[in-house]
C-alpha cells in the first residue's frame, strides 16, 4: 500500500486537506464530482483503502433484493439481516424491482464507491461478474453463467416428486397458475409433467398479468368457465394458491373436494389458512445460513471461493389441500 499522505493527496487533487478528509468521511458538503476526483486519485496511488476503511469500524454488506412485497423475499432479507447483525455486520438494503438495468447500476455504484465489504444479490437477473476487491454471493440466481459463488434452492426434483404425488392420488389433469415473473417455475412444471409421462394441456396453463392472490383469483375465474376442467392445480407460489382457494370458495366449490391445490415456498401463513396448504418448502433458514457464512468468509479472505454452486434440496410438505380421487 502507498505511503502517500492526506496532504499530498490534497495537492494532487488541487483541494484543501479538509476537503479530502470530508470526502472520505462522506460529508454532504463535498460535491460528487470533487469526491469522485479525490477517490480516483487515491485509487490510482493505492491509498484509497487506507483512508476510506479507516472511517468504517464495522463491516458492511449490501443486500440487493428484487422487492419487499412478497413474503418470500421479506423472509429471506429478515433472516440475512439477523444473521449479519449477530456478527456485528451492518446490512445495507437495495431494491432492484426485478429490473436488470437497475440491478447493474446498483452493483456498479457499490463497486466504484467502495462503500461495502460484501454484496449479496437475491434472484439476480443479470450476469454477476467476479470482483477481486468485494466479496459477492448470489442467492437463487437462474443464470448458469454467473461468475460468482451461488447458493440456490433446487425445486426440480421436488416438483417431479410433487407431480408424482398428484398422479398417485389419481390426478392426471393438472393445471399451473403463475405470473410474468414465474416463468422459470413453469419450465420446471413442464419438465415434471414430462418426467411423469403426463400431458401438459395448454388450456390449463395460466400466466396472469396480476400477482399474488389476485393472480390465483383471476385464473380460477377462467377455469370455472371451461367445460373441461383440471382436477388439480400447482401454483407458482403460495400467495397465488391462497388466492385460488378463496376464489374457488366464492364460486361455490371447495378445496380439496372439487380441486386439489399445491403451492410453492411454504410461507408461514400457508399452514394457518382455513384449509392448510400443501406446499413445497424452500428451506430459507439453511439458504441464508450458508449464504451469510459464505460472504463473511469471502470478506475475510479474498481468495476464498467454493468454486461451485450450492443447490439446496426442497421438500414437499403434505397438508390438507389434496384429495385422492382414484
C-alpha positions in Angstrom: 0.0 0.0 0.0 1.2 3.5 -0.9 2.7 5.8 1.9 1.1 8.9 0.3 -0.5 11.1 2.9 -3.6 13.3 3.0 -1.6 16.4 2.4 0.0 15.0 -0.8 -3.4 13.7 -2.0 -4.9 17.2 -1.5 -2.1 18.7 -3.6 -2.7 16.2 -6.4 -6.4 17.0 -6.3 -5.8 20.7 -6.0 -8.0 20.9 -3.0 -7.6 21.6 0.7 -6.7 18.9 3.3 -10.1 19.5 4.9 -11.8 18.8 1.6 -10.0 15.4 1.3 -11.0 14.5 4.9 -14.6 15.4 4.3 -14.7 13.4 1.0 -13.6 10.3 2.9 -16.0 10.9 5.7 -18.9 11.1 3.4 -19.7 14.8 4.1 -22.5 16.2 2.0 -20.6 19.5 1.8 -18.5 17.9 -0.9 -19.9 17.6 -4.4 -20.0 14.2 -6.2 -17.6 15.5 -8.8 -15.0 16.5 -6.3 -15.4 13.3 -4.3 -15.0 11.2 -7.4 -11.9 13.1 -8.4 -10.3 12.5 -4.9 -11.3 8.9 -4.8 -9.9 8.3 -8.3 -6.6 9.8 -7.4 -6.5 7.8 -4.1 -7.2 4.6 -6.1 -4.5 5.5 -8.6 -1.9 5.9 -5.9 -3.1 2.8 -4.0 -4.1 4.6 -0.8 -7.9 4.6 -1.1 -8.4 1.6 1.3 -6.0 3.2 3.8 -8.1 6.3 4.2 -11.6 5.1 3.4 -11.7 1.9 5.5 -10.3 3.8 8.5 -13.7 5.7 8.6 -15.6 2.4 9.0 -15.4 0.5 12.2 -17.8 -2.2 11.1 -18.1 -4.4 8.0 -20.9 -3.5 5.7 -22.7 -6.0 3.4 -25.2 -4.7 0.8 -28.2 -6.9 0.0 -29.8 -6.4 -3.4 -33.4 -7.7 -3.4 -36.0 -7.7 -6.2 -38.8 -6.4 -3.9 -40.2 -6.5 -0.4 -43.8 -7.1 -1.5 -43.5 -10.8 -1.4 -43.5 -12.6 2.0 -40.9 -14.9 0.4 -38.3 -12.2 -0.1 -39.2 -10.5 3.2 -38.4 -13.7 4.9 -35.0 -14.0 3.2 -34.0 -10.4 3.9 -35.1 -10.6 7.5 -33.1 -13.8 8.1 -30.0 -12.3 6.4 -30.3 -9.1 8.5 -30.5 -11.0 11.8 -27.5 -13.2 10.9 -25.4 -10.3 9.9 -26.4 -8.3 13.0 -25.4 -11.2 15.2 -22.0 -11.0 13.6 -21.8 -7.2 14.2 -22.1 -6.6 10.4 -24.2 -3.8 9.0 -26.7 -4.6 6.3 -27.5 -2.0 3.6 -30.6 -2.9 1.6 -31.2 -2.0 -2.1 -34.3 -2.8 -4.2 -34.0 -3.6 -7.9 -37.7 -4.0 -8.8 -36.7 -7.0 -11.0 -35.0 -4.5 -13.4 -31.8 -5.8 -14.8 -30.6 -2.2 -15.6 -31.3 -1.0 -12.1 -29.5 -4.0 -10.6 -26.5 -3.4 -12.8 -26.5 0.3 -11.7 -26.6 -0.6 -8.0 -23.7 -3.1 -8.4 -21.7 -0.6 -10.4 -22.2 2.1 -7.7 -21.3 -0.2 -4.9 -18.1 -1.4 -6.6 -17.0 2.0 -7.7 -17.8 3.8 -4.4 -16.1 1.2 -2.2 -18.8 1.7 0.4 -19.3 -2.0 1.2 -17.2 -5.1 2.0 -19.6 -7.6 0.5 -22.6 -7.9 -1.8 -25.4 -10.4 -1.6 -27.7 -10.5 -4.7 -31.1 -12.2 -4.4 -32.7 -13.6 -7.6 -30.3 -11.8 -9.9 -31.5 -11.0 -13.4 -28.0 -10.1 -14.7 -24.6 -11.7 -15.3 -22.9 -11.2 -11.9 -19.1 -10.7 -12.5 -16.3 -11.6 -10.1 -14.7 -8.7 -8.3 -11.3 -9.1 -6.5 -12.0 -6.3 -4.0 -15.6 -7.0 -2.9 -17.0 -10.4 -1.8 -20.0 -11.2 -3.9 -22.5 -14.1 -3.3 -25.6 -14.7 -5.5 -28.7 -16.3 -3.9 -31.3 -18.1 -6.1 -29.9 -16.9 -9.4 -31.2 -18.6 -12.5 -28.2 -17.6 -14.6 -25.9 -20.6 -15.2 -23.0 -18.4 -16.3 -22.7 -16.3 -13.1 -19.0 -15.8 -12.3 -19.5 -15.6 -8.5 -20.3 -18.2 -5.8 -24.1 -19.1 -5.8 -26.4 -20.6 -3.2 -29.6 -21.8 -4.8 -32.8 -23.6 -3.8 -33.4 -26.5 -6.2 -37.1 -27.2 -7.0 -36.8 -29.5 -10.0 -36.6 -32.9 -8.2 -39.2 -31.9 -5.6 -41.6 -30.7 -8.3 -41.2 -34.0 -10.1 -42.0 -35.7 -6.8 -45.0 -33.4 -6.4 -46.5 -34.2 -9.7 -45.9 -37.9 -9.0 -47.8 -37.4 -5.7 -50.7 -35.9 -7.5 -50.6 -38.7 -10.1 -50.6 -41.3 -7.3 -53.7 -39.6 -5.9 -55.4 -40.1 -9.2 -54.8 -36.6 -10.7 -53.7 -36.5 -14.3 -55.4 -33.3 -15.3 -53.1 -30.8 -13.7 -53.1 -27.1 -14.3 -50.4 -24.4 -13.5 -51.1 -20.9 -12.3 -48.3 -18.3 -12.4 -47.5 -14.8 -13.5 -44.9 -13.0 -15.6 -42.1 -13.3 -13.0 -42.5 -17.1 -12.5 -41.7 -18.4 -16.0 -38.8 -20.4 -14.6 -41.2 -22.4 -12.4 -43.5 -23.0 -15.4 -40.5 -24.5 -17.2 -39.9 -26.8 -14.2 -43.6 -27.7 -14.1 -43.4 -28.8 -17.8 -40.3 -30.9 -17.0 -42.1 -32.5 -14.0 -45.1 -33.4 -16.1 -43.0 -34.9 -18.8 -41.0 -36.9 -16.3 -44.3 -38.4 -15.0 -45.5 -39.1 -18.5 -48.3 -36.7 -18.2 -49.6 -34.3 -21.0 -49.5 -30.6 -20.4 -52.7 -29.1 -21.6 -52.1 -25.5 -22.8 -55.6 -24.6 -21.8 -54.7 -25.2 -18.2 -51.6 -23.0 -18.2 -52.4 -19.6 -16.7 -49.7 -16.8 -16.7 -51.6 -13.9 -15.2 -50.8 -10.2 -15.6 -51.6 -9.7 -11.9 -49.6 -11.0 -9.0 -50.0 -12.7 -5.6 -53.6 -13.6 -4.5 -55.2 -11.7 -7.4 -53.4 -13.9 -9.9 -54.9 -17.0 -8.3 -58.4 -15.4 -8.3 -58.2 -14.4 -12.0 -57.0 -17.8 -13.1 -59.8 -19.6 -11.1 -62.4 -17.3 -12.8 -61.1 -18.6 -16.1 -61.0 -22.2 -15.1 -64.7 -22.0 -14.0 -65.6 -21.1 -17.5 -64.0 -24.2 -19.0 -66.1 -27.2 -20.0 -63.1 -29.5 -19.4 -61.6 -28.5 -16.0 -58.4 -29.8 -14.3 -58.8 -31.7 -11.0 -55.5 -30.4 -9.5 -53.6 -27.1 -9.7 -50.0 -26.3 -8.9 -49.3 -22.6 -8.2 -46.0 -20.9 -8.7 -46.0 -19.7 -5.1 -48.2 -19.8 -2.1 -49.9 -16.4 -2.3 -51.3 -17.5 -5.7 -52.5 -20.7 -4.2 -54.2 -18.9 -1.3 -56.0 -16.6 -3.8 -57.1 -19.6 -5.8 -58.6 -21.3 -2.8 -60.5 -18.1 -1.9 -61.8 -17.8 -5.4 -62.9 -21.5 -5.6 -64.9 -20.9 -2.4 -66.6 -17.8 -3.9 -67.6 -19.9 -6.9 -69.4 -22.3 -4.5 -66.8 -25.0 -4.7 -64.3 -26.2 -2.2 -60.7 -27.4 -1.7 -59.8 -30.3 -1.8 -63.3 -31.7 -2.6 -63.6 -30.1 -6.0 -60.0 -29.0 -6.7 -56.7 -30.1 -5.2 -54.2 -27.2 -4.8 -50.4 -27.1 -4.2 -48.2 -24.1 -3.6 -44.5 -23.4 -3.6 -42.3 -21.7 -0.9 -44.3 -22.8 2.2 -44.6 -19.3 3.6 -45.8 -19.2 7.3 -49.4 -18.3 6.6 -49.8 -21.4 4.4 -50.1 -23.7 7.4 -52.5 -21.4 9.1 -55.1 -20.8 6.4 -58.6 -22.1 6.6 -57.5 -25.1 4.6 -53.9 -25.9 5.5 -52.0 -25.6 2.2 -49.8 -28.4 0.8 -46.6 -26.7 -0.4 -43.0 -27.2 -1.4 -40.8 -25.9 1.4 -37.8 -23.8 0.2 -35.7 -24.1 3.4 -34.8 -20.4 3.6 -33.2 -20.8 7.0 -30.5 -23.1 5.6 -30.2 -21.0 2.5 -29.5 -17.8 4.5 -27.1 -19.5 6.9 -24.9 -20.8 4.1 -25.0 -17.6 2.1 -24.2 -15.3 5.0 -21.4 -17.6 6.2 -20.0 -17.7 2.7 -20.0 -13.9 2.1 -18.3 -13.4 5.5 -15.6 -15.9 4.7 -15.0 -14.3 1.4 -14.7 -10.9 3.1 -12.0 -12.3 5.5 -10.1 -13.9 2.6 -10.3 -12.6 -0.9 -9.0 -16.0 -2.2 -11.8 -18.0 -0.5 -14.2 -19.5 -3.0 -16.5 -22.5 -3.2 -15.7 -22.8 -6.9 -19.1 -24.3 -7.4 -22.8 -23.6 -7.0 -24.6 -24.9 -3.9 -28.1 -26.3 -4.7 -30.2 -26.9 -1.6 -32.8 -29.6 -1.5 -36.5 -28.7 -1.1 -39.3 -30.9 0.3 -43.0 -31.4 -0.3 -45.0 -30.7 2.9 -48.3 -32.6 2.6 -51.3 -30.9 4.4 -55.0 -30.7 3.6 -55.4 -29.4 0.1 -55.0 -32.6 -2.0 -57.7 -35.3 -2.3 -57.3 -38.8 -3.6 -59.7 -39.4 -6.5 -58.8 -43.0 -7.5 
